[in-house]
Each structure stands twice: as structure tokens, then as C-alpha cells.
Amino acid sequence: MLGEPEYTMNELFAQLGLDSSDAAIDKFISEHQLGRDDNLKDAEFWTDSQRAFLQEEWKRDAVWVEVIDELNVRLHASAN
């Protein structure tokens, strides 16, 4: 029996309709740092559909949740 697939940051960015190359991901993250109290899903840079995807997958504790959590941590890196 096969387990749940493991998703990567590159696949998450592709799912969100963003450039999913390593360089583009690093650039996006460095240019979109969030404040300590800013919630990932409320960030102004998401489109409505991107925001809905992130919220729904997080709420469902779906297969994407680990990668979304990693993105959240990386977007808050400057807040630490």
C-alpha cells in the first residue's frame, strides 16, 4: 500500500501558479517577509485563489500542510 505523497516547496509554488524554480522561490521569500504577528493566509500578496488554497489545505490538515508550514516559517524568518 502506498502512503501519502510527499510534496515539495517547488510543487507548492507550481500549485499556487508561481514560478517554481529554486531561485524564484528564494527570491519570492526574500521579497515577501512577514512580520511576527502577520498570518500567512492574510498576506496581501496572495490572490484570492491562492489564499483559498492555503486556507483549505491547512484547515483539512492535508498533504500540503508540512510544506505550507515550511513556507510560513521561511516567510517569517526576518521576524525572529
N, C-alpha and C positions, 0 to 999 in steps of 0.2 A: 504494500500500500504506500502510495506516495504522500508525503507531507505537504504542508502549505509551501508554495514557492517563496523564496526569499527575494525581496525587491531591493534595488539599489537606488542611490540618490540620482543616478543618471536616468533610471526608469521613471522615478517620481517626476523629475523635471520634464521628461518627454510626455508623461501623462498630463502634466499641467500645461502643455503646449509651449514650453520654453526650450531654449537651446540646451541640450543635454550633454554637451561636451564637458570634460573636466574643467577646462579653462573657463568656459562660460558659467559654470556652476560656481566656481571660486569667485569670479567677478561679481555675479549676482549677489552672493552672500556678503562680499566686502562692501558692496554699494547699498545694501538694504539692511544694515544693522538696526536692531530694535532696542528700545530702552528696557530697562529691568522690568517695568510694570506693563509693557506692551504685550498684548496677546497675539500670538501668531496669526490666528484666524481673523483678527481685526485689522491687520496691517493694511494700509491704504494702497499698497502696490499690487494687491491681488485683484483680479477681475471677479465678478460675481460668480462665475462658474468655477474658477479656481478656489475661491473661498468656500463654496458649497461642497466641492470635492473634499477639501481638507477637513471641514467640519464633519461631514458624513462619515468619512473613513475613521476619523478619530473617535467619534461617538460610537460607532459599531465595533471599535477595537479590532478593526480589520487588519488584513495582512500588511497594509501600508503603515500601520501605526508606528512601528520601530523606525522607519525611515523618516516619517513626519516628525517624530520626536528628535531624531538626529538633526534635522533641518532646524527645528525650533532652537536647539542648543547652539547650533552654529550661528544662527541669526541673532542670538543674544550674547555672543562671545565678548563683545565690547562692553556689555553691561556688568560683567563680573569684576 
